[in-house]
Amino acid sequence: MERRRVQSLDRSKGFRATQPRGGQNGLQENFQLESSLNSWLRIGLVAQNKQLVFTNLFDHFKVENLREAFHAIDGSKAIGTDNISKSEYACDLDKNLKDLEQRLQAGTYRPQPKKEVLIPKSNGKTRPIAISCFEDKIVEWVLGKLLSLSFEPLFISNSFGFRPRRSPHDAIKAAFHILKDDQRPFVVEIDMENFFNTVSHKKLMKVVQGRIKDRRMSGLIARFLKTKISRKDSLSTSTIGTPQGSIMSPILANIYLNHVMDQWFIKNHASKTAQMVRYADDVIFMFSKHEDAMRFKEELEKRLNEYQLILNVEKTKVTDFRKESDQIFSFLGFTFYWGKKLAKKRSSLKLKTEKKQFFKKVDEFKQWLKSSRNTLTSKELLQIIASKLRGHYNYYGVMTNQQWLGYFYNQVLHLIYKWFNRRSQRKSLNWDKVKRLQEKHLPKPPTMKKLIPLEKTYVW
């Protein structure tokens, strides 16, 4: 009788507890799993009401959700300032998670300083990445999940960055679909200077609190934004920006840009003759009239200035992308251009790898091979090279870009020939051997049938 009553109470909360073969322990694990799934499901369903304001999301910081975060985090990533890895945290996982839950609910949890790592860029500059401690990553994961579920219904359909079941290819297809009929040929390309490091904490929190009026949630987000950054010789507090490398940084950036840019564009400019596509902070706007595009560019600059975001004037421009103009533009690593008009055929919209990105990828491969050729065996090198080629094909392997996939493949073969022969004073490879290696170990560019189609309508 007691067991039946417990099951009835579970159903009333949206849980379904069943007796698995594993006995009582199995029942407890099954219950925790279903509780976690229903936790996210309930938020997602309630969030469909776009006018709803959440007031008690912090209650979802419980052990089962923290455990899900633990398993979701990649343990091979760099460790933070506390030097604790995922495997070390797992040694007493139950105790650690219960302790973490208690500190969160009591309000005594504080994020530890993040470790700054400088990542070299192709232009010679560096990009700062903030590495969180493992326990902080767990909290960030749950926090990011709660923010994502709460704000997802508010995002526009042509926003693709860091959202479930959406990819850069979806953004590229959307842009292709809008441009292919040459009805919106005036493209506004924008570039925001150092976007992630210039977001105003005060203005971001105001946007978040428009949807989530939970004092404990707000306090936790604010603490993460103001986390100290550990550099080589200093420890400083962040007063602006969302640290790159943080698990929740992408969703906070999406929330901010959705308010600052997307919703403003939809309300004031969007129509059949004016559309936009955004992936994170990469965005293009497409207009049917040049004067509309120019006016929008000026208004956008004012709008961004209101939110302390700065446009890179040199890289922000209006491109005349009409078929007869012979102009091109780039988006997400691809160059959009009109193919040459053939006899009795209209010129068609095409994509190819952006030259800057092509040479960047070739140089990155060269630097890796140069530094790794004497530390790995030939077999290990070839396995990694094959993996790198497949990754390149997976991203750049869109219809109309087969030629540039072949260019990259040939560059890789030439670099293999050059740097394998510099492993010792004696030349070990000739072109016949390179060709045998390529046939046996290296994937060739995909055939036309295996390229990603662009004409396919994108539907969610």
N, C-alpha and C positions, 0 to 999 in steps of 0.2 A: 504493500500500500504506500509506504514511504517513498519507494523508488518511483512509482507512478506520479506522485505529487511533485517530485523534483523535476521529472521530465516535463510535466505540464507547465511549471514555472519557467523552464528553459525555453519552451516554445513561445511563451508570452513575450520573451525578450528577443525573439527572432533567432534563437539557437535551436539546434536539433541534436540532442545527445542520444547516441545509440550505443549499445554494448558491443564493442569489437571483440575479436578473438583474444586479444592480449589481456583481457581482464580489466581490473580497476585502473591500473597504470595506463593501459591503452585508452580507456574511457577518458581519463584526464587529459592525455595528449590530444585525442580527437576533439574533445570539447574546446581546448585552447585554440586549436587550429580553426575550428568553425567560428569561434568567438572573434578571432582576428579577422577572418574573411568577412564576417557580418559587420564588424566595426567599420571597415572601409566601404562595404556595400551600403550601409545605412547612410553614411556621410554623402556618398555619391548620389544616392537617390534623393535625399533631402536637398542637395545642392542644385538640383534642377530648377528649383524656385529661385530665379535670379534676383528677386527682391529680398530674399531671406538674409538675415544677419545672424551669424553663429555666435553663441555666448558661452558654450561649455566644451569646446574642442579639447581643452587640456586634459580632460578626463580620459582621453584615449592614450595617454602616456602610461601604459600598463605593461606588465612583464611580457605578455604574449606578443604585443606589437614590437616591443624592444627586441624580443628574440627573433622575430621575423626580420627585423633590420639587421641584426647580427649576421644571420645567414645570407642576407642579400649583398652585404658589403664584400668587395674583393679584397682578400687578405694579402694579395701580392703587391699591393700599392705601397708607396713610401710611408714610413711611420712618422709620427709627430714628435713633439718635444719631450714627451714622457718615455719614448723608446719602447712602448708596449705594442706588440704585434697582435694580430687576431688570434693566433695560436696560443699566445701567453694569456690573453684575456679569457680564452675558452677553458683554461685549466680549472677554473672554479666558476663556470658560467652562471649557474643558477644563483649563487650567492652574489655575484657581481651585478646581475640584472635586477635582483630584488633590492639591492642596496641603491642602485641607480634610480629605480622607481621611487623609493622612499625619499631620496634627496630631491627628485623632481617635484613630487607632490608636496613636500615640506617647504619648497622654495629655496633650498640651500645649495642646489646644484649651480655650479659656475663653470663655463667653458674654460679650458686651459689655453695658454697662448698657442697660436699657430706658427708653424715653421715656414719661413719664406724660402722658396727655391726659385732661382732665375732661369727661365727657359730661353735659349738662344732663338732669335727670329732670323728669317732669311735676309732682312735688311741690315743685319749687324747689331740690332738692338736686342733687348731681352724683354721677356714677359714674366711678371711676378706671379707665382702660384703659391697659395697658402695651404699648407698641409696640416690638417686637423689631427689631434690625438684620436686613437681608435674609439674610445668611449664617446667622444664628442661626435664622431661620425655616426654612431648609432642614434644619438638624439637628433642630429641633423636629418638623418634618413626619415625618421618618423615625422619630424617637423615639415620636411619637404613633401611627404605624402599627404599630410593634412592640408597644407597650402594648395597642393595640386588638385586634390579632390574638391576643395571648396571653391576654387576659382576657375576650374576647367570649363564649366558651362558659360562663363562670361566671355571666354576668348572667342574671337571671330574665326570663321571657317578658313580664311587664308593666312592664318598664323600657324606655323608648322614646327618651330623650334622647341625641342625638349618637351614634347607632349606625347601621350600614349598613342601608339600605332601611327605615328607620323614621322616622316624622314625628310632629309634634304631632297631626295628624288621626288617626293610629293610636291614640294615647293617648286622644283624645277618644272614638273609637269603642269602645275597650275599656271606658272608664268608663260610656258609654251602655249597653253590653251588660250590664254588671254591675248597673246600677241600674234598667233598664227594667221588670223584673218586680216591683219594689217589695219584694224579699225581703231586701235589705241596705240599709235606708234611713237608717241612722245614720252620717253622713259626718264623719270626723275631718279637718278642714282644718288643715294646719300651715304655718307660715311661719318659716323660719330666718333669724335676723338676720345679714345681711352674710356669707352662707355662704362665698363664694369667698375672702374675706379673713380667715377665721377657722380654716381647716383647719390642724391641727397638722402641721408638717413631719415630726416624729419619728414620730407615729402613722401618717401616710400612708406613710412609707418602710417601716415595719414591715409594713403591709398589702401593699405592692408586693413586698417581699422574701419574702412567703409564697408567691409564684408565680414570682418571678424572682430567683434567687440568682447574679447575675452582678455581680461587684464593679465592673466598669467601667460597666455600665449604671446601677447604683445611684449611683455617683459622678457620672455625667453628669446624672441626674435631680436629684440634690441640688444640683448647681451651678446648674441652671436655677431651682430653687425659691429659691435664695439670691442670685439675680442682683441687682445694684444697680439702684435705680430713680432715674432722673434727673428731678428736679422743677425748678421754676423757679429756686430759689435753693439747692438742696441735692442731695446724692447720698447715698442711704441704702440699707442692705442689708435685704432682706425677710427677716424671721425667722418669719413665719407667713403662711398663705394660698397659694393658687395664682393668680397674677396673671391677671386677666381680660384678654382680648385675645391671650393666648398660645395657639398652635395646639394644644398638648397639655394645656391647662388643662381642657377639657371631659372628656377621657378620664380624667384624674387624679381629677376630681370624681366621675365615674361609678364608678371603682374604689373610692373611699373610701365613697361612699354605699351601694354594693352590699354592702360588708362591714358597715358600721355599721348600716344600716337594712334593706335588702332581705333579706339572708340571715337576719338576726335575726328579722324578721317571719315569714318562711317557716317557720323552725324552731319558733317559739314561739306564733304566733297564727294563721297562715293555715289556712283550711278553706273548706268550701262556704259558710259563713256569715260569713266574714271574708276580704276581698280588698283588694288595693291596686293603684294605678296611679301610676307615676312618670315624669315627663319632666324630666331633670336634677334641679334642686332643688325643682321643683314636684311635690307628691305629695298624694294623697288616699287615705284608708283607709275602707273601707265595711264595716259590721257589721250583723247582724240584730237585735242587742239593744243597748239604750242602755247598760246597765251594763257590757257588754263594751267598748264604745267609750270610756266614761269611764275604765275601768281601764287600757285600752291607752294612752290619752293620758298618764296619769301615768307609766306604765312607759317610754314613749317619751322623755319629758322626762329621766328618769334616765339612759336609755341614751345620749342625745345629750350629756348633761353629762359622761359618762365619756370622750367623745371630743372634749371642748372645743367642742361646738357648742351654740348657744343658741337656744331657741325664743322667737319674738316672742309674748308671752303675750296681747296684745290681739288678734292676728290668728289665733291658734291656738284652735280651738273645735270643739265637736261640734254638728253641725246635724241636727235632726230633719227628715229629708227624706221622711217618709211623705206619701202623697197628700193626706191630710186636714189636714196641718199648714200648708200654704200657705207653707212656708219655701223659700228658694232658697240656692244657693251658686255660687261661681264657680271655674273651673278653666281655665287656659291661655287666658284672654281671653274665655271664654264663660260665660254664666249658665245653669245647669241649673234648669229649673222644670217643674211639671206643668201641662199645658194644661187649660183649663176643660172640665168634663164636659158633653158634649152629650147630647141626648135619645137614649136607648137605646145610647149609646156610652160607653166607659170613658175617663177622662182619660188622656192619653198623655204620655210624657216628651218635653220639647222643649228646644232650645237657642236662645239669642239672643246677640248681641254684648253683652258686659259693659258697663254704662253708663260706668264709669270709663275703660275702654279706648276706647269710642266717642268720648267727649269729648276724650280724649287724642289720638286720631288726627285728629279735626277740628281741634284746636288746632295740631298739628304741621303739617297741611296749610296752615292759615291763616298761620302764621309763615313757612313756606317761600314761599308765594305773595307775601306782603307784602314779603319781602326780595329776591325774584327778579324781580318784575314789571317793573322798570326796567333789568335787566341782560340779559334774554333777549327775543328777538322773540316775537310772538304765536304763531307757528308752533312755535317751540321750547318755549314754555310749554305749549301744548296737547298736544304729544307727550309731555312729562314727566307732565302731568296724567293723560293716558290710561294711561300706564304705572303711575302710582300707583293709579289705580282698579282696574286689572287685578290688581295685587298685593293690594289689599284684598279683592277678590272671591275670589282664589285661596285666601286664608287663612280668611276669614269666610263663604265661600259654602257653608255646610253646609245640609242639609235642615232646614226649619223656621225658617231665619233670613233668608228673602228680604225680609221687611218692613224689617229693620234695614239691609240692603244698600241698599234704596231710600232710607232716611233719610240714609245717608251720601252717596249720589249727589246728593240734593237739597241737602244742605249744601254740597257742592262747587260746584254751580251757583250758589248764592247768593254764595259767596265769590268766584267768577269775576266775577260781575256787580259786586260791590262793589269789588274790588281792580283789575280791569281799568279801571274808570272812574276810578280814582285815579292813573292813570299820567300824566295831564295835567289841566289845569284844565277842559278841554272834555270833556264826557261823550261817550264813544265807543260805549257799548253800551246797548241797550235789551233788554227781555226777548225780543223777536222775534229779535234777533241772537244772543242767548244760545242760544235754542232751535235756531237754524240751526247754530251751532257744535257744540252737543251732538249733533245728528243726524249731522253730518259727521265729527267728530273724536273724540267721547268714547264709550267703550263703556258700554252700559246694564247694569244688574244682570242676571246670568244668569237664564234661565227655570228653572222648577221641574225640568225634565228634566236641566239641566246642573249642578244643585247636588250637592254631595258627599253620597252616601247614608250614613246612620248605622246602619241595620239590618244592613248587610252584615257577615257574620262575618269577623273578622280572623284570618288564618292565615299562619304563616311556616314 
